[in-house]
Amino acid sequence: MKGESGMGRVENGGRRLNTRMRGVSPSATMTITSEAARLRRRGENVVNLAAGEPDFDTPDYIKEAAVKALREGRTKYGPAAGLLELREAVAAKLQRENSLEYSPEQIVVSNGAKQALFNVIQVLCDKGDRVLIPAPYWVSYPEMVRMAGAVPVGVPADYEKGYRITVADLERSAVEGARVLLLNSPCNPSGVVYTRREIEEFVAFALERGMVIISDEVYEHILFDGVEHVSPGSLSREALDATITINGFSKTYAMTGWRLGYAAMPRWLARNVAAMQSHSSSGPNTFAQYGALAALKGSGSEIQDMVRAYRERRDHMLKNLGGLTNMQLLKPQGTFYMLGDISAMGIDSFAFAERLLAVERVAVIPGKPFGVPGHVRLSYACSLEDLEEGTRRLVHFLRH
Ligand SMILES: Cc1ncc(COP(=O)(O)O)c(C=O)c1O
């Protein structure tokens, strides 16, 4: 789970980092994206199949609400846990869309789902605690766990298993000291969406062991082919008491730069997460929260349009890359990513991504930091034209 950074080094004339930061890497996706940006600045025609965010702009009515808030002078500090109005709207959304019963006091709004996750892991984990993370996983989970002094334990699932872990896999990996299970459905990077049955089994596993479930649901709306998103906390009262639900505005509403997300959790945790946030960021941006409020009160029609576009692109990507012998793909059921299994080529995923960029000017993300070394992550959060050109170049690369 280690990257290639030097952040873990302890040098500098005897001055040193704390032990928690040793072994923590900067986001490994950066190496390729910064090289791609450098080439583009030089005027090279680089096709980006590496994006981790929607290529759409934030809908206008959301922007207007934030502009209005600015004009009205909503430019001061707000409550550390986020505006009450927004927390009320989040509670209503969680009830309406996810069958989750949370009151506004149980919700903390943060600078992105990323900070919400970071806060929760800091507040929950002690030195040496084990956190079970199904692999493939989002790159930041293991690093956040390490920064809390805890130990990430990957629970692997490969192409043959459809990148889906089972409860038997969890049982095999459930080492002593395992306190937290981190679920992410729909999953970045595999696009796997776990069924109700699977979620029920995971919840039963965690409840039997007194574990906490962190459920990262940021891609909940980007679903295809009629699959259903199930929030673990909706299964029973006990499940709700054991679960922290993470969500945000970045992916659903194309609001990545706004930096707004939230955690919904039992009161005892919410109090502590809010206290921690009050001493770190002080709370999320005030006027941006009015934009988020408008998003939650909107009709959601723009979400349907974006999802339709992602589905069309997914199908193009699968068609264009079908029949390759050295890259295997599984049809994703959600998100805007898919994994390419290149293990048959016997090449390191970083080396593959670097060569593809150097030779064909196509950016993809290496799978290693996602817990799937012989893979690359392909993103279809790009125009159809880019997708056609990018896949054409990728096929050329793989056939030569
Ligand atoms: C699985 C997953 N969780 C959380 C996040 C963080 O999203 P945000 O922009 O709300 O911080 C991302 C962003 O890439 C993600 O892929």
The ligand as a Tripos MOL2 file, in Angstrom:
@<TRIPOS>MOLECULE
LIG
   16    16     1     0     0
SMALL
NO_CHARGES

@<TRIPOS>ATOM
      1 C1        -14.6930    7.0920   -2.9990 C.3       1 LIG1
      2 C2        -14.4840    8.5410   -2.7490 C.ar      1 LIG1
      3 N1        -14.7920    9.0370   -1.5370 N.ar      1 LIG1
      4 C3        -14.6250   10.3420   -1.2490 C.ar      1 LIG1
      5 C4        -14.1390   11.2210   -2.1890 C.ar      1 LIG1
      6 C5        -13.9400   12.6620   -1.7840 C.3       1 LIG1
      7 O1        -14.8420   13.5210   -2.3650 O.3       1 LIG1
      8 P1        -14.9170   15.0700   -1.9580 P.3       1 LIG1
      9 O2        -14.6450   15.8460   -3.1930 O.co2     1 LIG1
     10 O3        -16.3270   15.2780   -1.4680 O.co2     1 LIG1
     11 O4        -13.9270   15.3330   -0.8850 O.co2     1 LIG1
     12 C6        -13.7830   10.7480   -3.4510 C.ar      1 LIG1
     13 C7        -13.1860   11.6640   -4.4530 C.2       1 LIG1
     14 O5        -12.5620   11.2720   -5.4080 O.2       1 LIG1
     15 C8        -13.9760    9.3820   -3.7520 C.ar      1 LIG1
     16 O6        -13.6760    8.8780   -4.9520 O.3       1 LIG1
@<TRIPOS>BOND
     1     1     2 1
     2     2     3 ar
     3     2    15 ar
     4     3     4 ar
     5     4     5 ar
     6     5     6 1
     7     5    12 ar
     8     6     7 1
     9     7     8 1
    10     8     9 2
    11     8    10 1
    12     8    11 1
    13    12    13 1
    14    12    15 ar
    15    13    14 2
    16    15    16 1
@<TRIPOS>SUBSTRUCTURE
     1 LIG1         1 GROUP 0 **** ****
